[in-house]
Amino acid sequence: MRVHPPSVGHRKNCDGSIRNLAAVSVIVFAGLTASTSLASTVVLDNTAGLTQGWYGGNSYWDSDNVWAKGFSTGSTATTIDTISMALRDDAAGSGTGSVAVTFELYAADPNSTRLPTGPILGTYTQTLLVTSSYAYYTMNVNNAISLAADTSYVLVFKNDRQHQDDNSVHWASHSTFWQDTMTASGGFGYNGTSKSFDGGTVYNVTTAAQLWQMSVNAGATAVPGIGGLAAIAGVGLAGRRRRR
């Protein structure tokens, strides 16, 4: 049985349908990915105050003595972009060196929104080179931690040093240590501070005011939604009907 090749006109129609399908698919995909653009916004910030090294018992900050910061999100789901902290080395400028700083995200206790509860929802660690008596150091989270809309969370901060060590790290505070004030924007709210002396088993409410700042990104994910997938499927069906 001899199979006749398609006519020139038929080949042209097929080629044109494929080109049209590809062009429309590119347009649909471009429309989907265009909605994923993110804009970093500072939503929690109290860095306008003066820094002060604090040596009292409540200032200890390491893997056992950890600080917790409660906050609530706005009406849009976001991801954490950066967290900046005012840190100082214990040797007042001689250079602490590399310090692994970790924060963990928890749900907020409904009875006290500055206390963490439940399992860890997300965690991030970054090694910072602390070499100054006072300086701001930024953790570039780059959207690794997601925040749901209209939700209360607590961030728990710790590092891999011990406060008894000569190279311990202090989280610098406002000049008035107990003024736990925070400028919140973008629908976010600040719920206050708590402290654990046993690595996070028991927390106590406090008004200590370390200097820090958090920025977030808001935007759609890069994965097409149901509507986008349906649009692509529709283009494919249209091309199939055209070939018939």
C-alpha positions in Angstrom: 0.0 0.0 0.0 1.4 3.3 -1.0 1.1 6.2 1.4 0.8 9.5 -0.4 2.7 12.5 1.2 0.5 15.4 2.3 -0.1 18.1 -0.3 1.9 21.3 -0.1 -1.2 23.2 0.9 -1.9 20.8 3.7 1.6 21.0 5.0 1.4 24.8 5.0 -1.9 24.7 7.0 -0.3 22.3 9.6 2.8 24.4 9.9 0.7 27.5 10.3 -1.5 25.9 13.0 1.6 24.8 14.9 3.1 28.3 14.7 -0.1 29.9 15.8 -0.4 27.4 18.7 3.1 28.1 19.8 2.6 31.9 19.6 -0.6 31.8 21.6 1.0 29.4 24.1 3.8 31.8 24.6 1.4 34.7 25.1 -0.6 32.7 27.7 2.5 31.6 29.5 3.9 35.2 29.5 0.7 36.4 31.0 0.9 33.8 33.8 4.5 34.5 34.7 4.0 38.3 34.5 1.8 38.1 37.6 4.7 36.6 39.6 6.7 39.9 39.9 7.4 40.6 43.6 8.0 43.9 45.4 10.0 43.9 48.6 8.4 46.0 51.4 9.5 46.7 54.9 6.6 45.8 57.2 8.2 45.7 60.7 10.9 48.2 61.7 12.2 49.8 64.9 15.7 50.6 63.7 15.3 54.3 64.1 16.4 54.1 67.7 20.0 54.3 69.1 21.8 51.0 69.7 23.1 50.1 73.1 25.0 47.1 74.4 23.0 45.5 77.2 24.8 43.2 79.6 22.0 42.3 82.1 20.7 38.8 82.4 17.8 39.4 80.0 20.2 40.4 77.2 21.7 36.9 76.9 21.2 35.5 73.4 22.5 32.1 72.3 21.2 28.6 71.6 19.6 28.4 75.1 18.6 32.0 75.8 16.4 32.8 72.8 14.2 35.8 71.9 10.7 35.5 70.3 9.0 38.3 68.4 5.2 38.1 67.7 3.5 39.7 64.7 0.4 39.4 62.5 0.2 39.5 58.7 -2.0 41.6 56.4 -4.7 40.5 54.0 -2.2 39.2 51.4 -0.1 36.1 51.5 3.7 37.0 51.5 7.1 35.5 51.8 10.0 36.8 54.0 12.6 38.6 52.0 15.1 39.9 54.5 15.6 40.3 58.3 18.1 42.8 59.5 19.4 42.8 63.1 21.6 45.2 65.2 24.4 42.9 66.6 27.6 43.5 68.5 30.4 41.2 69.5 31.1 40.7 73.2 34.7 41.9 72.8 33.5 45.4 71.8 35.0 45.4 68.3 37.8 42.9 68.4 35.8 40.6 66.1 33.6 37.7 66.9 33.9 36.0 63.6 31.4 33.7 62.0 28.1 33.3 63.9 25.3 31.0 62.7 22.0 32.9 63.3 18.8 30.9 63.1 15.2 31.9 63.3 12.2 29.6 63.5 8.6 30.4 62.6 5.8 29.3 64.8 2.1 29.9 65.1 1.2 32.3 67.9 -0.5 31.1 71.0 -4.1 32.4 70.8 -4.0 33.2 74.6 -0.9 35.4 74.1 0.2 36.3 70.6 3.8 37.0 71.6 4.2 33.3 72.7 5.0 30.6 70.1 3.0 27.3 70.0 2.9 24.1 68.0 5.5 22.7 65.6 8.1 24.7 63.6 6.4 26.0 60.5 9.7 27.1 58.8 13.3 27.8 59.7 16.2 29.7 58.2 19.9 29.8 59.2 22.6 32.2 57.9 26.2 32.6 58.9 27.0 36.2 59.7 30.5 37.6 60.1 30.2 39.8 63.2 33.2 42.0 63.4 32.0 45.3 64.8 30.9 46.6 68.2 27.6 47.8 66.7 26.4 47.1 63.1 23.3 45.9 61.2 23.5 42.5 59.7 21.0 41.2 57.1 19.7 37.7 56.6 18.7 37.2 53.0 15.8 34.8 53.3 14.8 35.2 49.7 11.3 33.9 50.0 12.2 30.7 51.7 9.6 31.2 54.4 5.9 31.7 53.5 3.4 33.7 55.6 -0.3 33.2 55.2 -2.7 36.2 55.2 -4.4 37.4 58.3 -2.4 35.1 60.6 -0.5 35.6 63.9 3.1 34.2 64.0 6.1 34.2 66.3 9.7 34.3 65.1 12.2 32.7 67.5 15.8 33.9 67.2 18.9 32.0 68.4 22.6 31.6 67.5 25.3 29.0 67.9 27.2 30.8 70.6 27.0 30.6 74.4 26.7 33.8 76.4 29.5 32.7 78.7 32.0 32.6 75.8 34.3 35.5 75.1 33.0 35.6 71.5 29.3 35.7 72.4 27.0 37.9 70.4 24.5 40.5 71.8 21.4 41.7 70.0 21.6 45.4 70.5 18.6 47.3 71.8 17.1 50.8 71.8 18.7 53.3 74.1 15.8 52.6 76.4 15.8 48.9 76.6 12.2 48.4 77.7 10.5 50.5 75.0 9.4 47.7 72.8 8.0 49.9 70.0 7.7 48.9 66.4 6.5 50.6 63.2 4.3 48.2 61.3 3.0 48.7 57.8 1.4 46.8 54.9 -1.3 45.5 57.1 1.1 43.9 59.5 0.9 44.3 63.2 3.5 43.8 66.1 2.5 41.7 69.1 5.6 42.0 71.3 8.5 40.0 72.7 9.0 36.9 74.8 12.1 35.2 76.1 13.1 31.6 76.8 16.1 30.6 79.1 15.9 26.9 78.3 16.2 26.7 74.5 12.5 27.2 73.9 10.7 25.0 76.3 9.2 27.8 78.4 8.7 31.4 77.4 8.1 34.5 79.5 6.5 37.7 78.3 8.8 40.7 78.3 9.0 44.2 76.8 12.7 44.1 75.7 13.3 46.0 72.6 16.0 44.7 70.3 16.6 46.6 67.0 15.5 44.7 63.9 13.6 45.0 60.6 11.7 42.6 58.4 10.8 43.0 54.7 8.4 40.7 52.8 7.5 40.0 49.2 3.9 39.8 48.0 2.8 38.2 44.7 1.4 35.2 43.0 3.3 32.0 42.6 4.9 31.0 39.4 2.8 27.9 39.0 -0.2 28.3 36.6 -3.5 28.1 38.3 -6.5 26.2 37.1 -7.6 29.0 34.8 -4.1 29.2 33.2 -4.0 25.4 32.7 -7.5 25.5 31.2 -6.4 28.3 28.8 -3.4 26.3 27.6 -5.6 23.2 27.2 -8.1 25.2 25.2 -5.4 26.4 22.8 -4.3 22.8 22.3 -7.8 21.7 21.5 -8.3 24.5 19.1 -5.1 23.5 17.3 -6.3 19.9 17.1 -9.6 20.9 15.6 -7.9 23.1 13.1 -5.6 20.2 12.0 -8.8 18.0 11.4 
